[in-house]
Amino acid sequence: MGSLFGYRDSSPSVKNILLLDSEGKRVAVKYYSDDWPTNAAKLAFERSVFAKTLKTNARIEAEIMMFESHVVTYKFVQDLHFFVTGGDDENELILATVLQGFFDAVALLLRNNVDKREALENLDLILLCFDEIVDGGMILETDPTVIAGKVATHTMDADAPLSEQINWRH
């Protein structure tokens, strides 16, 4: 299968997906690039990107910024901060679509109770979201209903309807 957006050679790539709390601490993160070779480098990037975006109002719609030669799209809800990072030549709209797909899939899976406590209680679902959205940096899926559906089938009886699979967790 080719990339989601149909052009294989320059297929968009994601360098990381971050879900941080309101203090910039990790809730769930996944890196797809060796731009940050050590855990210390990853933590430093997370602290920096969090500090840089803290004063922005990314609650209504996603914001986009250049940061340390990366394009970062981000969105906040309650005490959670969602980030998707790509290279400096990456298409911002594609990264924003990945971010929105991740955000909306998490909202579906958490039944719109999108906050840190709920996210930590359902961390397995969020980590499965990462795997459904991006593989090795390549974007697989951005439709939140498809992402949530695939995650839900990993966590219970695949024959049950999606609504029951998602509701079953609560």
Secondary structure, 3 states (H helix, E strand, C coil): CCCCCCCCCCCCECCEEEEEECCCCEEEEEECCCCCCCHHHHHHHHHHHHHHHCCCCCCCCCEEEEECCEEEEEEEECCEEEEEEEECCCCHHHHHHHHHHHHHHHHHHCCCCCCHHHHHHCHHHHHHHHHHHEECCEECCCCHHHHHHHHHHHHCCCCCCHHHHHHHCC
